[in-house]
Amino acid sequence: MEEQRSMLQELQTETKDRPKVAFSAAIGGDGTTGPFNTEITLVYKRVFTNIGNAYNPTTGIFTAPVKGVYYFSMNCYAHSSKDRGSSLTKNGERIVSAYATHSQSTWDTGSNRAALQLEVGDQVYVVMWADTHIHDHPNGHSTFSGFLLFPM
């Protein structure tokens, strides 16, 4: 029994001292952003949570506060009359992308996700492709989220 108490205490201490990093945000508002003739970094202004303050709602950029493995997801909502394309980007390099072309349905969505090993200061953000658009609604259809899986 004493060994179990010791193990429990050790786990509680380890969990308590582990860095806590998580964010989730939506574009916000009710309308369409784009199209633009160049790529832009999307800024998700409606922040649901930002534990650790690693996501900057002014720039749309997440900056890793600790070395570790992080999980990111993006969801983009678009009107059917226009194409939508975006990429999850790490330090200027496209990691994964999502694309939806106009279709016969009224609305379309695209999403993707990735687990990334990051160093302190690495930046992750979503880039909207040139000549595409993104739409959001007060219900938060276009989102960007991430969290620390474990430090390294």
Buried (B, 14 or more C-beta within 10 A) or exposed (E): EEEEEEEEEEEEEEEEEEBEBBBBBBBBBEEBBBBEEEBBEBBBBBBEEBBBEBBBBEEBBBBBBBBBEBBBBBBBBBBBEBBBBBBBBBEEEEBBBBBBEEEEEEEBBBBBBBEBEBEEEBBBBBBBBEBBBBBBBEEBBBBBBBBBBEEE
